[in-house]
Amino acid sequence: MPRMEDILNLPVQDPLCTEFSAAHINWVRLEGGRQGGDDIALIPFARVDDFVKGESSNPECPASFRIESRRKRPEGSIAKPRVDGYLEYTLYWCSYGPEDYRDTDSGVGDGMSSKPASGKGSRPGRRHMMRGCLCHFTIKRLYTRPLLALIIYNQKRHVDKSGSPCHGLLDRDAVGTRAMYAPRISDELRQKVMSLLYVGISLDKIVQHHSEEMQKLGGPQNRDDFLTRNDVRNMERTIRNSSHELHENDERSVKIWVQRHQKHVFYFQDKSVSEPFVLGIQTDWQLEQMLRYGNNSLISLHSGFGLKKLKYPLCSLLVFNSSQNAIPVAWIITSSFVGKSIHKWIVSLSERLRSKDPRWRPNAILLDDPSLQFSIIREAFQCRILLCAWHVRRALVKKLLKKCCNFEVQREMFMHLEWILYCTKCGPNAMDSLEEFMQIFVDQCAFMDYFKNHWQSRIDMWIDAIKSFPVTNPEPHAAIESYHLTLKSMLLKEDYGNFWLRVDWLIHALTTEFHSSYWLTQYSLETGYFENLRDNSFSSNAWNHALRIPDVDVMLDEQNLHLAKVLSQTDRSLVYTVWNPGSEFSLCDCSWSRLGNLCKHVIKVANFCRHRQVAKPSLSAHVYKQTLLTLLQNPPDDPLVLDHTVLHVARLQQDIKALKDLSNSGLLQPISVDLSSQMAENPLLFQRIQ
């Protein structure tokens, strides 16, 4: 038997399954212990919750492990820590013990006057569950190695003091009773019921729906199947009595929420003189969706929401489901500009994901801010970076439509803005083209004042980013815009104006009604239930609507590619006009587009042009291609710079190959295939890369 001093020599075990139990671990018997020896093992600390869930799903003895006691100590508090010294100490005990009230009648007897063995008082409401179970284990987050957790299993078997099974299938006295199953409903069912309540589904409908599901499964099989009206009523009461304001002081209220919801917080840093406030939130359901839809797919950042109205702006991470609708899978609230704090939380999030699935990896990350630290994001997620200019287009077109009344002038100005952004008219000096634009439209004073104040100082940064990274097509743009509008409609109502300056309200709004709405949408799409109650704005966007427009309803003159016409699907006598078809800066005269939104007609025409190859490649793809060709045709003379260039070109060559998949799926405009031929024509670079 090893001694406690030898525990750091034990292997760290990290089973590949999402949840794992004691059966998946190779245990080592430790000398000493309360019963002559304890079983120990080392696992990553990030996977403690997975182990607890796995142990609760024991098929022979379904259980629910509660935290019996917990202690924490700060780093640096011990000068010479023991090898098993802890930063966090947590004792988990089966909820069927340790007290035993099986022989008491209606809670009256000796058990009422005696203090339970655990020292937790009389445990009101739990006496009927206590069957003397001694199964318990301890988790220590090691002081000297904080990323590891030491599991000390004191009693693996679910037995009482006599050594006999006291609940589950092996307990004869439990057959036919609820003691055969786990003592409480699962977290998954609780999340489901709470979400249904938050979106306004009545208690009766929830109970009826659950009963129908149980009948389809052929009767009760676990504790969840015994869901009662009282269970739902208790959760309904919890929602009714809950409040975002846990303390009158907003900062203290947020801290209380973080303490109560630690499993949903992947990063937290309190505000100080030198450090910004940062809070990263991800529920279990969001984690599941990110693992499911983010693997080998796209993840998008939607940053800076509520910058003018909320106390702190909101950054969302989005994935796209099979219908190309956006699902929020994480929220980050920070008092600083998101780019300054991204290095703090992005690593924690990526480690959280890979602790669940080491093979998980996204295909690409869509970034909507060129000032973000791309290298940190690329390293954290180990994937390529794409640029998402959706909000740039939206901001410019909304202000243009608002501050310029002449439609012909609007189109001309919008086309010039595209030329500036994608460098097609300005050559090496973007500022010359910018000055030309401001001189041509000098009479549009309202828009020019806005442009000078908000964009003139930032346009160079966007131009450089577009030269360095490929830009996405309208498909993800439509989903991101739909999410943005939904977020705006739910959080920025004037009725909530008094709460905008409280972070605790924003957290509460996101994690209750807003989260539940997306949960219901996904649940309804997967099961077919509650379709009549589903908000279609969560499950549809302009891209989905564009797919319903047949090609025969698109009229495009290949000799004049300045405009296209699309026949209305509701009023066949109505025709919409799309100017600058196939471009990222197309404009339509429909009512939805006139509000500054990305409409289905623009997307349909863009798809039509790409599939028929009747329009030029997008300007963003053209600029990106030209940057690569320039790099290949003009290698630097300095050997050190050349080595750096070779590494850069090698990475770009890999990116181009990988981007073909995205291009074929419609997420990117086609990039010319002459890059490979240009590579072959430059023997110096080609040989160095090989």
N, C-alpha and C positions, 0 to 999 in steps of 0.2 A: 504494500500500500504506500502511495506517496504521502508526504507530509504537506502541510499548507505552504511551506516554503517553496515547494516545487510547482505551484500552480501556473506560474508564468511559462513553464516549459511545456504545458499542455497545448495541443493543437487548437486553433480557433476553428470552430465548426460553423459553417454557413450553408445549410441545406438549400437546394435550388427551389423547392416548392414554396409557394406564397405563404402558407402557414405551416408550421411544423410543431411536432410534439416531442415528448421524451423518447418515443419509439424511433425517431429519426436521428437520435444523438447517441454517440458512443460515450458512456459514462465511466468515470473513474471513481473508485471507492476511496474515500479519505479517512485516515486514522482519526479516532476520537469521535466527536459528535454526541448528540443526546442519546442515540440508541446504538452506540458502538461504532458508528460510522455513517457518513453522509456521502451521497453521490454528487460529484461536481463535474462541471463542463464549462468551457469558454465559448461564448458566441459574440458576434458584433452587438454593441449596445443598441444600435439602430433597429435590431430585429427582436427586441424583447417583447414588444406587443404581438408580433407574429407567433412567438412561442406561447404566450399566455392564451391567445386565441386557439392555437392548436391543442393545447392541453384541455381547454374547455370543451373541445369537440370529441372527446374520448367516446367511441361508440358504445363501450360497455358501461361507462359511468359518466354520462353527460353532466357537466358541472359548470359553475360560474365562479371564477376565482376573484375574490375581492381583495382590496389592499387593506390588510390588517394593521400595518404600521409602516411609517415612512420617515426616514431621516436624511438630511442633506447637510453637507458642509462645504464651504467655499474653497476654491483652489488656493494653495499657499497657507492654509490654516494649520498644517502639520509639518514640522521640520523634518522628522524622520518617520515617514509612514510605514506601516507594516506592509508586507507583500499582499495581504488581502484587505488593506485599508481601502475605504470607500469614499467616493464623492457623493453617491446616493445609495441608500439602503432601503429596500422595499421587501416587505414580507407579504406574500400572497397565500390566502387560505381558502379552501373550498367553502362555498357558501352553505353547505350542509353541516358545517361544524364551526368551532369545536364543541359547542354546547349540545346537549342531547335532551330534547323535550318529548321524545316519543312516548314516554310513560306518563306524562302529565295530562290532566284532563282540563281542556279549555283554558289552559294557561294558569290554572290554580294548583298550587302545590309547593313543594320545597323549592322548585326552580325559581319561583317568583322572589323569594327572599334571599337567594344566594347570588353572589356576584359571579358572572360567567368567567370561565378560565382565561379568556382573552383580555379581560379588564375593560370591555367596551360597554358596560351597562347592560340593560335588559334587552337591547336591540328591538325596539318596538316594531311590530309588523313582521318580524322574522321568526318568531318562536315556532310557528307551524313548520318551518323549513329545517330547523335544527335537528340533526340526526346523529350528532357526535362524530362527524367525519374528521379524521386527523390528517388528511392529505394537505400538505403545505410545502412551499419552497421559498427560498430567499434569492433575491437578485441584488448583486453588488456591482455598481459601476466603479471600476477600480480606480483608485486615486492616482497610481503611477501610470496607468494606461487607460485614459478616459474613454477611448473608443471601444473598449471591451467590457463585457458584462460577465461576471462569474455567477453561474447558477449553482446554488447549493440546495439539492433536493433532500429535505429531511424525511419526508414520508411520501413515497410515490403512490401507494395503494390507497383507495378510497374505503377505509375500514374504520371501525370504532375502536374503543379501548380493548374490546375482547378479541380484536383481530378479524372480525367478521365483516363482510360487505354491508354497508349501511344505506346504500341507495344505488340506483341504476339497475341494469338487467340482472346482475348477480345477486341482488338482494331479493329474496323471496317475498318478504313483507312489503316490498315496494311495487310488486307486480299489480298492475291495474290502477295504480295511483300516479299522481304527478311526480312522485319521487323517482319514477323510472326515467324522468327527463331532467333537463337542466332547470334550475330553480327560477330562472328569469328568461324573458324573451331576449332574443339576440339583438346585438347592436344594429344589424341590417334591418330587422323588422321594425325596430324602434325608429330608425331613420326613415323608413318607408311610411309609417303611420304619421310621424311628425310632419313629413313633407306633404302628405295628403291633407292634413289639418291646416297647414299654413296656406295652401292654395284654395282653401274654402270648401273642401269636400266634407259632407256631414258625417257625424258619428255613425248613423244608421247605414249609410252607403259603404263606409269603410268596413264595418262588421259584416255586412252582406257580401262584399267583395272577397273578404278573407274566407268566409264560409264556403263560397263557390270554389275558390282555389283549393281549399282543403279537400272538398268532395272530389275534385278532379284527380287528386293524388291518392284517393282511396281511403281516406280517414287519417286520424292523427298519427304522426310519426315522430314528432319532437315537441319541445315546449312551445315553440312558436305556433303550432297548430291549435293550442288551447287559448289563443287570444280571446279575451272576453270584452264585454262592453265596459267593464270597470277599468280594464287596462287602457282602453282608448280614452275613457273619460278622465282618467288620471293624467294622461298626456295632454288632453285638451285643457285641463285645469292648469297644468304647468305652463302652457303657452299663454293662457289668459292672464296668469299672474306674473309673467316674465316682463322685464323692462330692459331697455338698453342702458338705462342710467343706474349702474350698480353703485355709484358714488357721485355725489354732487360735483366733485372735482373730476374733470374728464381724464386726466392722466392717471389718477388712482383707479378710476372706473375701468380703464383699459388694462391696467395691471391685474385687477381682479379677474377680468374676463380671461386673460392669458393664463392665470393660475388655474382657472376652472376648466380650460379647454386646451391643455398642453398637448394632447394628441393631435390637435388640429393646427398647431403652430410649429412650422418648420424653421422659423428664425424670428428672434425678437431681440431688439436692442433699444433700451430706453434712451430718451433724449438727455444729453448732457451739454456742457459748455463746448466740448470738442467733438462730440459725436451726434449724428442725427438720429431721430426716431425712425426705426425700421421694424415693420411687422409683416411676416410672411404667413399667410393662411392657406391651408389645404386640407379639406375634409377627406375622410376615407373614400367617399364616393368620387370626389375629384381625383384623388390619387389613382383610383381604379380606372377612370376614364383616360387619364394621362398615360397610364401604362398600356391601355388598350388601343387608343387612337393615335398616340404620339409615337409609337414604335414604328420605325421605317416610314415615317410620314412627316408632315409639317407641324411646327409649333410656332405660334405667332405672339409677339408682344404687342399689347395695346396699352400704351403708356400715356401718362399726362392727363387722364380723364379728371374733370372737375377742378382743373388748375385755378380757375377764376372764382369758383363758388365754395368748394369744399375746403376744410381746414388744411388737409394734406391731400395731394393728388393721389389717384388710384392707378396702379399698373396691374393689368390682367394678363395672364398667360392663357392662350386659347389653343385648342386642338379642333380638328374638323372631323365630324362623323361621316358615315357612309353616304349621307345625303348632302355633304359639303355644307353643313351648318356648324357654326362655331359653338364650342362648349367651353366655358371658363373652368380651368383646372387648377388655378392658383391665383391668389390676390396678394399684391404687395402694396402696403401703405407706408410712405416714407415722407419725412419732413423736408428732405433735401431733394434735389434733382435726381431722378432715378438713375442716371448715368454715374453719379458720384457714389452711390451705395450698392450698385449692382454686384460688385465683387464680394460684398458681404453675404448676400443671400443666395446667389446663383449656385455656388458650390454646395451649400447645404441642401438645396433642392435636388441637384443632380445626384448627390450621395444618397439622399432619401429614396430616389427612384431606383438607383442601382442596387440598393440594399434589398429591394423587393425582387428585382430581376437584373442580375449582373449583365445579361445580354441585351438589355434595353438600350436603344439608341435611335434618336430621331434622324430623319433624312436631311432636314434643313431647318434652320431657325429664321423666321421672318422678323426683321427689326424695322421699326418705324421711326428711328432716331439715329442719324449718322454720327452723333457725338458719343454714342455708347461705346464701351470698350469691347470691340469685336473680338479681340484676341482672347479675352477672359471667357466670353460666352462660347467661342469655338472650342476652347480647351475644356471647359466644363462639360459640354454636351458632345464633344468629339464629332462634330458635323460641320457642314458648310453653312455659310451665311448668305441669305438673300435680303434684298432691300425692299421694303414695302412703303411706297410713296402715296398710299391711299389718302391719308389725312392731309397731305400737301395739296393734292388735287381738290379735295373736298373744301378745304379752307379757302383756296383761291377762287374756286367757282362760286361758292356761296357769297363771298364778298363782291365778286365781279357782278353777279346777278342782282345784288342788292344795291350797289353803288353806281352802276352803269345801266341806264334805261334803254339804250339803243341796242337791239339784238344783233345787228350787223357789226357794230363796234365790239360787242361782247365776244363774238366769234373770232374777230381779228386779234383782239387782245389775248384771248385764250390760246390761240395758235402761237403767238409770239412768246408767251410764257412757257409753252412746251419747248420751243426752240432754245430758249435760255436755259431751261432746266436740263435738257438733254444735249446741250452744246453743239447743235447741228448748224447753227448759223454764226456762232461767235468765234469758232476756232480756238486757239489757245487762250485767248483773253476773254473771259466771260463778262468782265465788267464793261467792255466796249459795247457788247450787245445789250447789256442792261441799260447803259446810258442811252443807246439808240431807242430802246423801247420806251423809256421815260420821256424822251423828246417827242417821239411820234404821237404819243397819247397824253401829252402834257395838259390837254384840256379836261381830262378825266381826273379832276382834282381830288374827289372823294376817295377813289380807289388808290390813287398814287400816294396820298397821305398814309393810307393803311399799309400799302406795300413798303414804303420807306421805313415805317415804324416797326413792322413785324418781319419782313423778309429780306430786305436789302443786305443786312449784316449776316444773314444765314445762308444765302443762296449759294455762295462759294462752297460751303461745307456739303451741301446736297449735290452739287455738280461733281465734286471730287468723289463722293460716295458712289454715285451712279457710274462713274468711270471704273471704280474698283470692284463693284459687286453687281451681279445681275438683278434685275427688278422683276417682281412677280406680275402675273397677268390678273385680269379682273375676277377670276374665280374666287380666290381667297379674299379679295377686296370686298366682294358682295357679302360674304359671311361676316367679315369684320365690321362692315358698316351696319349690318343688321344687329349685331351684338351691341355696337355703340349706341344705336337708336333705342334699343331695349333698355340698356343701362341708363340712358338719359331720361327715358319716360318713367322709370321706376324710382330713380334716386333724386332727380332734379326737379320734381314737382314743386310748385310754389307752396303747397301745403306743408312741405317739409323744410321750408326756408329757415325756421328757427333752430333746426337740428344740424344744419350743414357744417357748423363750426365745432361739432363734437365728433371725435373719432369713434367713440363707443357706439354712437348711432349708426355710423357707416358700417362698422363691423357687424352690428346686429342686423341691419338691413340686408347685407350681403349674405350672411350665413343662415338667414331664416327664409323670408319670402322669395328673395331673388334666387337663392340656391335651390329652393324647393320647386320653383317654376321650371328650371332646367332639368331637375331630376324627374318631374312628372312628364315632361316632353319626351325624354329619352325612354322612360318606362313605358309610356303609351306607344311609342314607335316600335318598341321591341315586343310588347305583349298584346297590343291591340285594345287594352283596357282604357277607359276614360277618354276616348277619342273626342267625344262631344264636349269635354271640359278642357281640352288642350288649347292653349293659346297658339294659333298658327304662326304668330310673329316669331316664336321661338324655333319653329321647325321649317321655316321657308325664308328665302331671300331672293334677290333679283336674279341670281344665277339659276336657281330652280325655276323661276318663272320664265326665264329666257329659253330653257330647254323645251318648254311647251309650245314655242313659236315654230311652226314648220318653215323649212327653207323656202317654200314657194311664196311665203308672205314677205320675203325680203327682196327688194328691188335695188339692184346695184349696176350702174353703168360702168363697165370695165374701162371704157374710154375716158370716163370722168369720175375719178375716185375721190372727189371732194365731198360728195354727199351720198347718202343711201336713204331708202324709204322702207318703212316697215308698216304692214297693214295691221290695224288694231284687231285684237282677238275678241273684243266685246262689241265693238261697233264697226262693222265691215265697211262702212262708208267713210271711216276716218283713217287717215294715213299720217304717220309720224315721220319726221325728217331727222336724220342723224348726220351731223357735219363732222368732217375729219374722221371717217370711219376706219376702224382698225387701230386707232391711236389710243394711247393712255389718256389723252386729253380730248376725247370725243364729246360732243354736245348733242342733246336731243331736245326737241321742243315739246315733249310731253310734260304734264303737270308735275310728276315726281322728279324728273330731272331738273325742272325749273326751280325746285327747292334746294338744288345743290347736291342731290343724291345720285347714286349710280343706278341707272334704270335698266330694265330688262332689254330694252331696244338697243342700247349701246352695247351690251354684252352679247346679244344675239348677232349683231352685225360684226362684232370683233371675231366671234367664233366662225361666222360665215366666211369672213375674209381669210382667216387662217386656214380653214379646211379647204377652201377653193384656191388658196394661194393667189389671190387676185389683188392683194395689197402688199405693200412693202413690209419687211420685218419691222418690229417695233423699234422706236428710236432708242429705248433703253438697251435692247439687245445689240443694236448697231454700235452704240457708244462703247459698250463692254467689249465687243469683238474688236473694235478698232484699237482699244487700249492694249489688248493682248497681242495684236499683230505688230503694234509699234514696239512693244517689248521684245518680240522675237526678231524683228528686222534691224533693231539698233541695240545690240548688246553692248554693255559698257566695257571700257578698256581696263579699268582698274580690276585686278584679280579678286580683291576682297569683295568689291561691289558685284563682280560677275558671279562669284559663288553665291552671294545672297540672291541674285537674280535667278540663277539656275534653280535654287530651291523654290523660289516663288513661282517660276514657270512650271516646275514639276507639280506643285500643288494645283496650279490652275489647270494643268493638263488633266489631272485626276478629276478636278471639278467639272471640266467640260464633259468628260465621259459620263460622270454621274448625272449631270444636268440634262443629258439626253432623255433620261427616264422622265424627268419632270416636264421636259418639253413635249414628249410624246403624250403625256397624260393631260396636257393642256394648261399646266400651271405656269409655264414659261413660254414666251415667244421663241420660235426656232432660232438658234444661233448658227450662223453659217458654218458649213462643214470644211471650209477651206483652211481652218486653223491647223488641222493635222498636216495638210500639204505645206503650209508655211513652216511648220515645225521641221518637216523633212528637208525643206530647202535651206535651213540654217544648220549646217553640219556641226558647228561649234557647240551650240546649245544642245542639239540633239545628242551628240556624243557625251557631253557632260552629264545630261540627265540619265542616259543609259548607264 
